[in-house]
Amino acid sequence: MAHGILFRGSIAIGTFYVNNETNTVMGQAVTDAATWYDKADWIGVHTTPRGWLEHNDGTKRQVMLDYDVPLKQGTNLRTR
């Protein structure tokens, strides 16, 4: 924001596949982010509802703060 750059979109956590030769990126994380990137009615970045990291011990931890993100349909989604 200090440089006048406003971000909008979503961050997803999950698996994905990259092939530089064919310029291909696809997978669970890509689909999840694509589904949610334009749902919020704000300038900002939010995680998708799957915004949790699972650790080797099987525990899950949030990677961002909970927030009521305003959606274009007039409701809020409690996400990060």
N, CA, C and O atoms as a Maestro MAE file, in Angstrom:
{
 s_m_m2io_version
 :::
 2.0.0
}

f_m_ct {
 s_m_title
 :::
 protein
 m_atom[320] {
  # First column is atom index #
  i_m_mmod_type
  r_m_x_coord
  r_m_y_coord
  r_m_z_coord
  i_m_residue_number
  s_m_chain_name
  s_m_pdb_residue_name
  s_m_pdb_atom_name
  i_m_atomic_number
  :::
  1 25 0.821 -1.192 0.000 1 A "MET " " N  " 7
  2 3 0.000 0.000 0.000 1 A "MET " " CA " 6
  3 2 0.863 1.253 0.000 1 A "MET " " C  " 6
  4 15 0.472 2.282 -0.549 1 A "MET " " O  " 8
  5 25 2.032 1.164 0.614 2 A "ALA " " N  " 7
  6 3 2.921 2.322 0.652 2 A "ALA " " CA " 6
  7 2 3.346 2.745 -0.750 2 A "ALA " " C  " 6
  8 15 3.651 3.916 -0.978 2 A "ALA " " O  " 8
  9 25 3.367 1.809 -1.681 3 A "HIS " " N  " 7
  10 3 3.773 2.095 -3.054 3 A "HIS " " CA " 6
  11 2 2.575 2.247 -3.992 3 A "HIS " " C  " 6
  12 15 2.742 2.322 -5.210 3 A "HIS " " O  " 8
  13 25 1.362 2.294 -3.423 4 A "GLY " " N  " 7
  14 3 0.162 2.469 -4.239 4 A "GLY " " CA " 6
  15 2 -0.277 1.225 -4.991 4 A "GLY " " C  " 6
  16 15 -1.043 1.317 -5.951 4 A "GLY " " O  " 8
  17 25 0.197 0.069 -4.567 5 A "ILE " " N  " 7
  18 3 -0.199 -1.185 -5.210 5 A "ILE " " CA " 6
  19 2 -1.275 -1.830 -4.348 5 A "ILE " " C  " 6
  20 15 -1.036 -2.151 -3.184 5 A "ILE " " O  " 8
  21 25 -2.444 -2.017 -4.916 6 A "LEU " " N  " 7
  22 3 -3.548 -2.637 -4.196 6 A "LEU " " CA " 6
  23 2 -3.719 -4.068 -4.690 6 A "LEU " " C  " 6
  24 15 -3.784 -4.309 -5.896 6 A "LEU " " O  " 8
  25 25 -3.792 -4.998 -3.774 7 A "PHE " " N  " 7
  26 3 -3.930 -6.400 -4.117 7 A "PHE " " CA " 6
  27 2 -5.380 -6.835 -3.957 7 A "PHE " " C  " 6
  28 15 -6.099 -6.355 -3.080 7 A "PHE " " O  " 8
  29 25 -5.789 -7.751 -4.821 8 A "ARG " " N  " 7
  30 3 -7.127 -8.316 -4.724 8 A "ARG " " CA " 6
  31 2 -7.042 -9.762 -5.159 8 A "ARG " " C  " 6
  32 15 -6.440 -10.077 -6.186 8 A "ARG " " O  " 8
  33 25 -7.643 -10.640 -4.379 9 A "GLY " " N  " 7
  34 3 -7.643 -12.041 -4.769 9 A "GLY " " CA " 6
  35 2 -7.688 -12.965 -3.584 9 A "GLY " " C  " 6
  36 15 -8.073 -12.574 -2.481 9 A "GLY " " O  " 8
  37 25 -7.289 -14.203 -3.823 10 A "SER " " N  " 7
  38 3 -7.323 -15.202 -2.767 10 A "SER " " CA " 6
  39 2 -6.049 -16.046 -2.791 10 A "SER " " C  " 6
  40 15 -5.367 -16.170 -3.809 10 A "SER " " O  " 8
  41 25 -5.768 -16.607 -1.644 11 A "ILE " " N  " 7
  42 3 -4.626 -17.498 -1.481 11 A "ILE " " CA " 6
  43 2 -5.173 -18.873 -1.144 11 A "ILE " " C  " 6
  44 15 -6.027 -19.011 -0.269 11 A "ILE " " O  " 8
  45 25 -4.684 -19.881 -1.833 12 A "ALA " " N  " 7
  46 3 -5.121 -21.250 -1.567 12 A "ALA " " CA " 6
  47 2 -3.941 -22.094 -1.121 12 A "ALA " " C  " 6
  48 15 -2.795 -21.832 -1.486 12 A "ALA " " O  " 8
  49 25 -4.236 -23.094 -0.338 13 A "ILE " " N  " 7
  50 3 -3.231 -24.043 0.114 13 A "ILE " " CA " 6
  51 2 -3.628 -25.413 -0.410 13 A "ILE " " C  " 6
  52 15 -4.766 -25.847 -0.227 13 A "ILE " " O  " 8
  53 25 -2.704 -26.085 -1.054 14 A "GLY " " N  " 7
  54 3 -3.000 -27.404 -1.575 14 A "GLY " " CA " 6
  55 2 -1.970 -27.821 -2.601 14 A "GLY " " C  " 6
  56 15 -0.928 -27.183 -2.751 14 A "GLY " " O  " 8
  57 25 -2.269 -28.885 -3.298 15 A "THR " " N  " 7
  58 3 -1.336 -29.415 -4.280 15 A "THR " " CA " 6
  59 2 -1.552 -28.754 -5.641 15 A "THR " " C  " 6
  60 15 -2.648 -28.292 -5.958 15 A "THR " " O  " 8
  61 25 -0.475 -28.720 -6.440 16 A "PHE " " N  " 7
  62 3 -0.584 -28.231 -7.806 16 A "PHE " " CA " 6
  63 2 0.539 -28.816 -8.649 16 A "PHE " " C  " 6
  64 15 1.524 -29.333 -8.120 16 A "PHE " " O  " 8
  65 25 0.383 -28.731 -9.943 17 A "TYR " " N  " 7
  66 3 1.332 -29.269 -10.911 17 A "TYR " " CA " 6
  67 2 1.814 -28.126 -11.788 17 A "TYR " " C  " 6
  68 15 1.016 -27.295 -12.221 17 A "TYR " " O  " 8
  69 25 3.114 -28.078 -12.054 18 A "VAL " " N  " 7
  70 3 3.702 -27.049 -12.910 18 A "VAL " " CA " 6
  71 2 4.533 -27.721 -13.993 18 A "VAL " " C  " 6
  72 15 5.331 -28.615 -13.710 18 A "VAL " " O  " 8
  73 25 4.340 -27.281 -15.243 19 A "ASN " " N  " 7
  74 3 5.165 -27.736 -16.356 19 A "ASN " " CA " 6
  75 2 5.615 -26.511 -17.120 19 A "ASN " " C  " 6
  76 15 4.816 -25.884 -17.815 19 A "ASN " " O  " 8
  77 25 6.888 -26.161 -16.998 20 A "ASN " " N  " 7
  78 3 7.415 -24.961 -17.651 20 A "ASN " " CA " 6
  79 2 7.451 -25.072 -19.171 20 A "ASN " " C  " 6
  80 15 7.319 -24.064 -19.865 20 A "ASN " " O  " 8
  81 25 7.624 -26.259 -19.685 21 A "GLU " " N  " 7
  82 3 7.681 -26.442 -21.141 21 A "GLU " " CA " 6
  83 2 6.360 -26.106 -21.809 21 A "GLU " " C  " 6
  84 15 6.344 -25.530 -22.897 21 A "GLU " " O  " 8
  85 25 5.254 -26.458 -21.171 22 A "THR " " N  " 7
  86 3 3.932 -26.191 -21.752 22 A "THR " " CA " 6
  87 2 3.232 -25.007 -21.099 22 A "THR " " C  " 6
  88 15 2.089 -24.692 -21.430 22 A "THR " " O  " 8
  89 25 3.929 -24.348 -20.164 23 A "ASN " " N  " 7
  90 3 3.360 -23.206 -19.437 23 A "ASN " " CA " 6
  91 2 2.046 -23.592 -18.759 23 A "ASN " " C  " 6
  92 15 1.054 -22.868 -18.853 23 A "ASN " " O  " 8
  93 25 2.047 -24.737 -18.077 24 A "THR " " N  " 7
  94 3 0.857 -25.282 -17.437 24 A "THR " " CA " 6
  95 2 0.978 -25.221 -15.919 24 A "THR " " C  " 6
  96 15 1.990 -25.628 -15.349 24 A "THR " " O  " 8
  97 25 -0.061 -24.712 -15.277 25 A "VAL " " N  " 7
  98 3 -0.179 -24.754 -13.820 25 A "VAL " " CA " 6
  99 2 -1.612 -25.176 -13.524 25 A "VAL " " C  " 6
  100 15 -2.558 -24.505 -13.938 25 A "VAL " " O  " 8
  101 25 -1.774 -26.293 -12.804 26 A "MET " " N  " 7
  102 3 -3.127 -26.764 -12.487 26 A "MET " " CA " 6
  103 2 -3.088 -27.594 -11.224 26 A "MET " " C  " 6
  104 15 -2.026 -28.044 -10.793 26 A "MET " " O  " 8
  105 25 -4.252 -27.792 -10.634 27 A "GLY " " N  " 7
  106 3 -4.343 -28.626 -9.447 27 A "GLY " " CA " 6
  107 2 -5.325 -28.067 -8.435 27 A "GLY " " C  " 6
  108 15 -6.004 -27.071 -8.685 27 A "GLY " " O  " 8
  109 25 -5.390 -28.734 -7.276 28 A "GLN " " N  " 7
  110 3 -6.353 -28.386 -6.228 28 A "GLN " " CA " 6
  111 2 -6.213 -26.930 -5.772 28 A "GLN " " C  " 6
  112 15 -7.216 -26.223 -5.668 28 A "GLN " " O  " 8
  113 25 -5.007 -26.480 -5.504 29 A "ALA " " N  " 7
  114 3 -4.804 -25.112 -5.009 29 A "ALA " " CA " 6
  115 2 -5.171 -24.079 -6.066 29 A "ALA " " C  " 6
  116 15 -5.734 -23.035 -5.735 29 A "ALA " " O  " 8
  117 25 -4.866 -24.348 -7.319 30 A "VAL " " N  " 7
  118 3 -5.179 -23.419 -8.405 30 A "VAL " " CA " 6
  119 2 -6.697 -23.302 -8.579 30 A "VAL " " C  " 6
  120 15 -7.230 -22.200 -8.711 30 A "VAL " " O  " 8
  121 25 -7.378 -24.433 -8.579 31 A "THR " " N  " 7
  122 3 -8.843 -24.439 -8.713 31 A "THR " " CA " 6
  123 2 -9.501 -23.721 -7.540 31 A "THR " " C  " 6
  124 15 -10.440 -22.949 -7.736 31 A "THR " " O  " 8
  125 25 -9.020 -23.967 -6.328 32 A "ASP " " N  " 7
  126 3 -9.585 -23.332 -5.137 32 A "ASP " " CA " 6
  127 2 -9.409 -21.810 -5.198 32 A "ASP " " C  " 6
  128 15 -10.357 -21.069 -4.938 32 A "ASP " " O  " 8
  129 25 -8.217 -21.347 -5.536 33 A "ALA " " N  " 7
  130 3 -7.967 -19.902 -5.627 33 A "ALA " " CA " 6
  131 2 -8.806 -19.274 -6.746 33 A "ALA " " C  " 6
  132 15 -9.342 -18.179 -6.577 33 A "ALA " " O  " 8
  133 25 -8.918 -19.952 -7.869 34 A "ALA " " N  " 7
  134 3 -9.702 -19.427 -8.992 34 A "ALA " " CA " 6
  135 2 -11.186 -19.315 -8.642 34 A "ALA " " C  " 6
  136 15 -11.870 -18.400 -9.100 34 A "ALA " " O  " 8
  137 25 -11.672 -20.240 -7.839 35 A "THR " " N  " 7
  138 3 -13.082 -20.215 -7.430 35 A "THR " " CA " 6
  139 2 -13.393 -19.019 -6.544 35 A "THR " " C  " 6
  140 15 -14.493 -18.471 -6.619 35 A "THR " " O  " 8
  141 25 -12.451 -18.603 -5.709 36 A "TRP " " N  " 7
  142 3 -12.704 -17.575 -4.698 36 A "TRP " " CA " 6
  143 2 -12.111 -16.201 -4.994 36 A "TRP " " C  " 6
  144 15 -12.408 -15.262 -4.255 36 A "TRP " " O  " 8
  145 25 -11.295 -16.028 -6.025 37 A "TYR " " N  " 7
  146 3 -10.560 -14.771 -6.192 37 A "TYR " " CA " 6
  147 2 -11.451 -13.547 -6.377 37 A "TYR " " C  " 6
  148 15 -11.073 -12.450 -5.968 37 A "TYR " " O  " 8
  149 25 -12.608 -13.706 -6.975 38 A "ASP " " N  " 7
  150 3 -13.465 -12.540 -7.242 38 A "ASP " " CA " 6
  151 2 -14.725 -12.495 -6.379 38 A "ASP " " C  " 6
  152 15 -15.636 -11.720 -6.670 38 A "ASP " " O  " 8
  153 25 -14.797 -13.302 -5.332 39 A "LYS " " N  " 7
  154 3 -15.998 -13.348 -4.492 39 A "LYS " " CA " 6
  155 2 -16.074 -12.210 -3.479 39 A "LYS " " C  " 6
  156 15 -17.171 -11.806 -3.093 39 A "LYS " " O  " 8
  157 25 -14.938 -11.692 -3.046 40 A "ALA " " N  " 7
  158 3 -14.926 -10.649 -2.009 40 A "ALA " " CA " 6
  159 2 -15.237 -9.285 -2.610 40 A "ALA " " C  " 6
  160 15 -14.883 -8.999 -3.754 40 A "ALA " " O  " 8
  161 25 -15.901 -8.455 -1.826 41 A "ASP " " N  " 7
  162 3 -16.256 -7.103 -2.239 41 A "ASP " " CA " 6
  163 2 -15.335 -6.120 -1.525 41 A "ASP " " C  " 6
  164 15 -15.791 -5.311 -0.717 41 A "ASP " " O  " 8
  165 25 -14.052 -6.191 -1.821 42 A "TRP " " N  " 7
  166 3 -13.069 -5.316 -1.210 42 A "TRP " " CA " 6
  167 2 -11.765 -5.396 -1.991 42 A "TRP " " C  " 6
  168 15 -11.596 -6.260 -2.852 42 A "TRP " " O  " 8
  169 25 -10.859 -4.498 -1.685 43 A "ILE " " N  " 7
  170 3 -9.495 -4.598 -2.175 43 A "ILE " " CA " 6
  171 2 -8.716 -5.259 -1.046 43 A "ILE " " C  " 6
  172 15 -8.534 -4.664 0.016 43 A "ILE " " O  " 8
  173 25 -8.271 -6.445 -1.264 44 A "GLY " " N  " 7
  174 3 -7.562 -7.188 -0.235 44 A "GLY " " CA " 6
  175 2 -7.344 -8.614 -0.669 44 A "GLY " " C  " 6
  176 15 -7.840 -9.040 -1.712 44 A "GLY " " O  " 8
  177 25 -6.612 -9.345 0.122 45 A "VAL " " N  " 7
  178 3 -6.326 -10.746 -0.150 45 A "VAL " " CA " 6
  179 2 -6.871 -11.570 1.003 45 A "VAL " " C  " 6
  180 15 -6.668 -11.236 2.170 45 A "VAL " " O  " 8
  181 25 -7.560 -12.641 0.672 46 A "HIS " " N  " 7
  182 3 -8.097 -13.532 1.702 46 A "HIS " " CA " 6
  183 2 -7.765 -14.965 1.331 46 A "HIS " " C  " 6
  184 15 -7.532 -15.277 0.163 46 A "HIS " " O  " 8
  185 25 -7.745 -15.830 2.324 47 A "THR " " N  " 7
  186 3 -7.551 -17.245 2.029 47 A "THR " " CA " 6
  187 2 -8.883 -17.846 1.614 47 A "THR " " C  " 6
  188 15 -9.946 -17.304 1.914 47 A "THR " " O  " 8
  189 25 -8.810 -18.949 0.937 48 A "THR " " N  " 7
  190 3 -10.023 -19.688 0.627 48 A "THR " " CA " 6
  191 2 -10.480 -20.374 1.917 48 A "THR " " C  " 6
  192 15 -9.715 -20.431 2.880 48 A "THR " " O  " 8
  193 25 -11.701 -20.892 1.958 49 A "PRO " " N  " 7
  194 3 -12.144 -21.566 3.178 49 A "PRO " " CA " 6
  195 2 -11.252 -22.731 3.614 49 A "PRO " " C  " 6
  196 15 -11.344 -23.176 4.758 49 A "PRO " " O  " 8
  197 25 -10.402 -23.227 2.733 50 A "ARG " " N  " 7
  198 3 -9.468 -24.298 3.095 50 A "ARG " " CA " 6
  199 2 -8.137 -23.746 3.596 50 A "ARG " " C  " 6
  200 15 -7.137 -24.461 3.536 50 A "ARG " " O  " 8
  201 25 -8.076 -22.522 4.082 51 A "GLY " " N  " 7
  202 3 -6.825 -21.867 4.450 51 A "GLY " " CA " 6
  203 2 -6.193 -22.372 5.720 51 A "GLY " " C  " 6
  204 15 -5.977 -21.602 6.656 51 A "GLY " " O  " 8
  205 25 -5.898 -23.634 5.768 52 A "TRP " " N  " 7
  206 3 -5.253 -24.252 6.928 52 A "TRP " " CA " 6
  207 2 -4.021 -24.991 6.467 52 A "TRP " " C  " 6
  208 15 -3.995 -25.520 5.356 52 A "TRP " " O  " 8
  209 25 -3.015 -25.036 7.288 53 A "LEU " " N  " 7
  210 3 -1.826 -25.835 7.021 53 A "LEU " " CA " 6
  211 2 -1.848 -27.063 7.916 53 A "LEU " " C  " 6
  212 15 -2.077 -26.946 9.119 53 A "LEU " " O  " 8
  213 25 -1.618 -28.222 7.355 54 A "GLU " " N  " 7
  214 3 -1.542 -29.436 8.158 54 A "GLU " " CA " 6
  215 2 -0.068 -29.777 8.356 54 A "GLU " " C  " 6
  216 15 0.703 -29.834 7.398 54 A "GLU " " O  " 8
  217 25 0.305 -29.999 9.591 55 A "HIS " " N  " 7
  218 3 1.689 -30.286 9.926 55 A "HIS " " CA " 6
  219 2 1.922 -31.786 9.986 55 A "HIS " " C  " 6
  220 15 0.970 -32.567 9.990 55 A "HIS " " O  " 8
  221 25 3.181 -32.188 10.034 56 A "ASN " " N  " 7
  222 3 3.535 -33.609 10.050 56 A "ASN " " CA " 6
  223 2 2.910 -34.374 11.205 56 A "ASN " " C  " 6
  224 15 2.693 -35.581 11.098 56 A "ASN " " O  " 8
  225 25 2.615 -33.686 12.320 57 A "ASP " " N  " 7
  226 3 2.020 -34.371 13.463 57 A "ASP " " CA " 6
  227 2 0.495 -34.493 13.337 57 A "ASP " " C  " 6
  228 15 -0.166 -34.974 14.258 57 A "ASP " " O  " 8
  229 25 -0.066 -34.056 12.194 58 A "GLY " " N  " 7
  230 3 -1.503 -34.175 11.961 58 A "GLY " " CA " 6
  231 2 -2.327 -33.000 12.460 58 A "GLY " " C  " 6
  232 15 -3.532 -32.948 12.216 58 A "GLY " " O  " 8
  233 25 -1.699 -32.049 13.157 59 A "THR " " N  " 7
  234 3 -2.445 -30.886 13.629 59 A "THR " " CA " 6
  235 2 -2.608 -29.879 12.500 59 A "THR " " C  " 6
  236 15 -1.796 -29.820 11.577 59 A "THR " " O  " 8
  237 25 -3.666 -29.094 12.590 60 A "LYS " " N  " 7
  238 3 -3.914 -28.057 11.597 60 A "LYS " " CA " 6
  239 2 -3.838 -26.703 12.276 60 A "LYS " " C  " 6
  240 15 -4.357 -26.527 13.379 60 A "LYS " " O  " 8
  241 25 -3.195 -25.747 11.625 61 A "ARG " " N  " 7
  242 3 -3.047 -24.410 12.187 61 A "ARG " " CA " 6
  243 2 -3.388 -23.364 11.145 61 A "ARG " " C  " 6
  244 15 -3.073 -23.513 9.965 61 A "ARG " " O  " 8
  245 25 -4.036 -22.307 11.598 62 A "GLN " " N  " 7
  246 3 -4.345 -21.202 10.704 62 A "GLN " " CA " 6
  247 2 -3.067 -20.489 10.313 62 A "GLN " " C  " 6
  248 15 -2.122 -20.422 11.099 62 A "GLN " " O  " 8
  249 25 -3.035 -19.955 9.097 63 A "VAL " " N  " 7
  250 3 -1.864 -19.218 8.648 63 A "VAL " " CA " 6
  251 2 -2.122 -17.710 8.613 63 A "VAL " " C  " 6
  252 15 -1.195 -16.932 8.389 63 A "VAL " " O  " 8
  253 25 -3.364 -17.292 8.831 64 A "MET " " N  " 7
  254 3 -3.727 -15.880 8.837 64 A "MET " " CA " 6
  255 2 -4.802 -15.649 9.896 64 A "MET " " C  " 6
  256 15 -5.292 -16.606 10.496 64 A "MET " " O  " 8
  257 25 -5.163 -14.419 10.126 65 A "LEU " " N  " 7
  258 3 -6.175 -14.069 11.122 65 A "LEU " " CA " 6
  259 2 -7.578 -14.274 10.581 65 A "LEU " " C  " 6
  260 15 -7.824 -14.086 9.390 65 A "LEU " " O  " 8
  261 25 -8.510 -14.665 11.470 66 A "ASP " " N  " 7
  262 3 -9.923 -14.737 11.087 66 A "ASP " " CA " 6
  263 2 -10.446 -13.342 10.812 66 A "ASP " " C  " 6
  264 15 -10.065 -12.382 11.481 66 A "ASP " " O  " 8
  265 25 -11.334 -13.232 9.809 67 A "TYR " " N  " 7
  266 3 -11.917 -11.938 9.464 67 A "TYR " " CA " 6
  267 2 -13.215 -12.179 8.715 67 A "TYR " " C  " 6
  268 15 -13.311 -13.118 7.925 67 A "TYR " " O  " 8
  269 25 -14.217 -11.339 8.955 68 A "ASP " " N  " 7
  270 3 -15.469 -11.409 8.205 68 A "ASP " " CA " 6
  271 2 -15.282 -10.692 6.878 68 A "ASP " " C  " 6
  272 15 -15.414 -9.470 6.814 68 A "ASP " " O  " 8
  273 25 -14.978 -11.430 5.824 69 A "VAL " " N  " 7
  274 3 -14.738 -10.853 4.503 69 A "VAL " " CA " 6
  275 2 -16.078 -10.556 3.842 69 A "VAL " " C  " 6
  276 15 -16.901 -11.459 3.696 69 A "VAL " " O  " 8
  277 25 -16.317 -9.302 3.436 70 A "PRO " " N  " 7
  278 3 -17.578 -8.975 2.759 70 A "PRO " " CA " 6
  279 2 -17.591 -9.558 1.347 70 A "PRO " " C  " 6
  280 15 -16.623 -9.418 0.599 70 A "PRO " " O  " 8
  281 25 -18.695 -10.211 0.990 71 A "LEU " " N  " 7
  282 3 -18.839 -10.807 -0.333 71 A "LEU " " CA " 6
  283 2 -19.751 -9.959 -1.197 71 A "LEU " " C  " 6
  284 15 -20.566 -9.195 -0.680 71 A "LEU " " O  " 8
  285 25 -19.621 -10.087 -2.501 72 A "LYS " " N  " 7
  286 3 -20.415 -9.312 -3.455 72 A "LYS " " CA " 6
  287 2 -21.910 -9.571 -3.312 72 A "LYS " " C  " 6
  288 15 -22.716 -8.686 -3.598 72 A "LYS " " O  " 8
  289 25 -22.289 -10.756 -2.878 73 A "GLN " " N  " 7
  290 3 -23.711 -11.087 -2.748 73 A "GLN " " CA " 6
  291 2 -24.355 -10.450 -1.521 73 A "GLN " " C  " 6
  292 15 -25.542 -10.655 -1.271 73 A "GLN " " O  " 8
  293 25 -23.575 -9.670 -0.744 74 A "GLY " " N  " 7
  294 3 -24.120 -8.943 0.388 74 A "GLY " " CA " 6
  295 2 -23.974 -9.629 1.731 74 A "GLY " " C  " 6
  296 15 -24.445 -9.114 2.744 74 A "GLY " " O  " 8
  297 25 -23.330 -10.782 1.753 75 A "THR " " N  " 7
  298 3 -23.101 -11.478 3.015 75 A "THR " " CA " 6
  299 2 -21.617 -11.420 3.366 75 A "THR " " C  " 6
  300 15 -20.813 -10.879 2.607 75 A "THR " " O  " 8
  301 25 -21.270 -11.971 4.497 76 A "ASN " " N  " 7
  302 3 -19.876 -12.062 4.915 76 A "ASN " " CA " 6
  303 2 -19.483 -13.523 5.032 76 A "ASN " " C  " 6
  304 15 -20.313 -14.381 5.333 76 A "ASN " " O  " 8
  305 25 -18.204 -13.796 4.791 77 A "LEU " " N  " 7
  306 3 -17.668 -15.134 4.952 77 A "LEU " " CA " 6
  307 2 -16.545 -15.054 5.966 77 A "LEU " " C  " 6
  308 15 -15.575 -14.322 5.767 77 A "LEU " " O  " 8
  309 25 -16.670 -15.812 7.069 78 A "ARG " " N  " 7
  310 3 -15.622 -15.825 8.092 78 A "ARG " " CA " 6
  311 2 -14.466 -16.653 7.550 78 A "ARG " " C  " 6
  312 15 -14.542 -17.881 7.504 78 A "ARG " " O  " 8
  313 25 -13.420 -15.995 7.149 79 A "THR " " N  " 7
  314 3 -12.252 -16.674 6.606 79 A "THR " " CA " 6
  315 2 -11.026 -15.940 7.080 79 A "THR " " C  " 6
  316 15 -11.083 -15.231 8.085 79 A "THR " " O  " 8
  317 25 -9.919 -16.091 6.385 80 A "ARG " " N  " 7
  318 3 -8.687 -15.452 6.798 80 A "ARG " " CA " 6
  319 2 -8.217 -14.508 5.734 80 A "ARG " " C  " 6
  320 15 -7.180 -13.863 5.895 80 A "ARG " " O  " 8
  :::
 }
 m_bond[319] {
  # First column is bond index #
  i_m_from
  i_m_to
  i_m_order
  :::
  1 1 2 1
  2 2 3 1
  3 3 4 2
  4 3 5 1
  5 5 6 1
  6 6 7 1
  7 7 8 2
  8 7 9 1
  9 9 10 1
  10 10 11 1
  11 11 12 2
  12 11 13 1
  13 13 14 1
  14 14 15 1
  15 15 16 2
  16 15 17 1
  17 17 18 1
  18 18 19 1
  19 19 20 2
  20 19 21 1
  21 21 22 1
  22 22 23 1
  23 23 24 2
  24 23 25 1
  25 25 26 1
  26 26 27 1
  27 27 28 2
  28 27 29 1
  29 29 30 1
  30 30 31 1
  31 31 32 2
  32 31 33 1
  33 33 34 1
  34 34 35 1
  35 35 36 2
  36 35 37 1
  37 37 38 1
  38 38 39 1
  39 39 40 2
  40 39 41 1
  41 41 42 1
  42 42 43 1
  43 43 44 2
  44 43 45 1
  45 45 46 1
  46 46 47 1
  47 47 48 2
  48 47 49 1
  49 49 50 1
  50 50 51 1
  51 51 52 2
  52 51 53 1
  53 53 54 1
  54 54 55 1
  55 55 56 2
  56 55 57 1
  57 57 58 1
  58 58 59 1
  59 59 60 2
  60 59 61 1
  61 61 62 1
  62 62 63 1
  63 63 64 2
  64 63 65 1
  65 65 66 1
  66 66 67 1
  67 67 68 2
  68 67 69 1
  69 69 70 1
  70 70 71 1
  71 71 72 2
  72 71 73 1
  73 73 74 1
  74 74 75 1
  75 75 76 2
  76 75 77 1
  77 77 78 1
  78 78 79 1
  79 79 80 2
  80 79 81 1
  81 81 82 1
  82 82 83 1
  83 83 84 2
  84 83 85 1
  85 85 86 1
  86 86 87 1
  87 87 88 2
  88 87 89 1
  89 89 90 1
  90 90 91 1
  91 91 92 2
  92 91 93 1
  93 93 94 1
  94 94 95 1
  95 95 96 2
  96 95 97 1
  97 97 98 1
  98 98 99 1
  99 99 100 2
  100 99 101 1
  101 101 102 1
  102 102 103 1
  103 103 104 2
  104 103 105 1
  105 105 106 1
  106 106 107 1
  107 107 108 2
  108 107 109 1
  109 109 110 1
  110 110 111 1
  111 111 112 2
  112 111 113 1
  113 113 114 1
  114 114 115 1
  115 115 116 2
  116 115 117 1
  117 117 118 1
  118 118 119 1
  119 119 120 2
  120 119 121 1
  121 121 122 1
  122 122 123 1
  123 123 124 2
  124 123 125 1
  125 125 126 1
  126 126 127 1
  127 127 128 2
  128 127 129 1
  129 129 130 1
  130 130 131 1
  131 131 132 2
  132 131 133 1
  133 133 134 1
  134 134 135 1
  135 135 136 2
  136 135 137 1
  137 137 138 1
  138 138 139 1
  139 139 140 2
  140 139 141 1
  141 141 142 1
  142 142 143 1
  143 143 144 2
  144 143 145 1
  145 145 146 1
  146 146 147 1
  147 147 148 2
  148 147 149 1
  149 149 150 1
  150 150 151 1
  151 151 152 2
  152 151 153 1
  153 153 154 1
  154 154 155 1
  155 155 156 2
  156 155 157 1
  157 157 158 1
  158 158 159 1
  159 159 160 2
  160 159 161 1
  161 161 162 1
  162 162 163 1
  163 163 164 2
  164 163 165 1
  165 165 166 1
  166 166 167 1
  167 167 168 2
  168 167 169 1
  169 169 170 1
  170 170 171 1
  171 171 172 2
  172 171 173 1
  173 173 174 1
  174 174 175 1
  175 175 176 2
  176 175 177 1
  177 177 178 1
  178 178 179 1
  179 179 180 2
  180 179 181 1
  181 181 182 1
  182 182 183 1
  183 183 184 2
  184 183 185 1
  185 185 186 1
  186 186 187 1
  187 187 188 2
  188 187 189 1
  189 189 190 1
  190 190 191 1
  191 191 192 2
  192 191 193 1
  193 193 194 1
  194 194 195 1
  195 195 196 2
  196 195 197 1
  197 197 198 1
  198 198 199 1
  199 199 200 2
  200 199 201 1
  201 201 202 1
  202 202 203 1
  203 203 204 2
  204 203 205 1
  205 205 206 1
  206 206 207 1
  207 207 208 2
  208 207 209 1
  209 209 210 1
  210 210 211 1
  211 211 212 2
  212 211 213 1
  213 213 214 1
  214 214 215 1
  215 215 216 2
  216 215 217 1
  217 217 218 1
  218 218 219 1
  219 219 220 2
  220 219 221 1
  221 221 222 1
  222 222 223 1
  223 223 224 2
  224 223 225 1
  225 225 226 1
  226 226 227 1
  227 227 228 2
  228 227 229 1
  229 229 230 1
  230 230 231 1
  231 231 232 2
  232 231 233 1
  233 233 234 1
  234 234 235 1
  235 235 236 2
  236 235 237 1
  237 237 238 1
  238 238 239 1
  239 239 240 2
  240 239 241 1
  241 241 242 1
  242 242 243 1
  243 243 244 2
  244 243 245 1
  245 245 246 1
  246 246 247 1
  247 247 248 2
  248 247 249 1
  249 249 250 1
  250 250 251 1
  251 251 252 2
  252 251 253 1
  253 253 254 1
  254 254 255 1
  255 255 256 2
  256 255 257 1
  257 257 258 1
  258 258 259 1
  259 259 260 2
  260 259 261 1
  261 261 262 1
  262 262 263 1
  263 263 264 2
  264 263 265 1
  265 265 266 1
  266 266 267 1
  267 267 268 2
  268 267 269 1
  269 269 270 1
  270 270 271 1
  271 271 272 2
  272 271 273 1
  273 273 274 1
  274 274 275 1
  275 275 276 2
  276 275 277 1
  277 277 278 1
  278 278 279 1
  279 279 280 2
  280 279 281 1
  281 281 282 1
  282 282 283 1
  283 283 284 2
  284 283 285 1
  285 285 286 1
  286 286 287 1
  287 287 288 2
  288 287 289 1
  289 289 290 1
  290 290 291 1
  291 291 292 2
  292 291 293 1
  293 293 294 1
  294 294 295 1
  295 295 296 2
  296 295 297 1
  297 297 298 1
  298 298 299 1
  299 299 300 2
  300 299 301 1
  301 301 302 1
  302 302 303 1
  303 303 304 2
  304 303 305 1
  305 305 306 1
  306 306 307 1
  307 307 308 2
  308 307 309 1
  309 309 310 1
  310 310 311 1
  311 311 312 2
  312 311 313 1
  313 313 314 1
  314 314 315 1
  315 315 316 2
  316 315 317 1
  317 317 318 1
  318 318 319 1
  319 319 320 2
  :::
 }
}
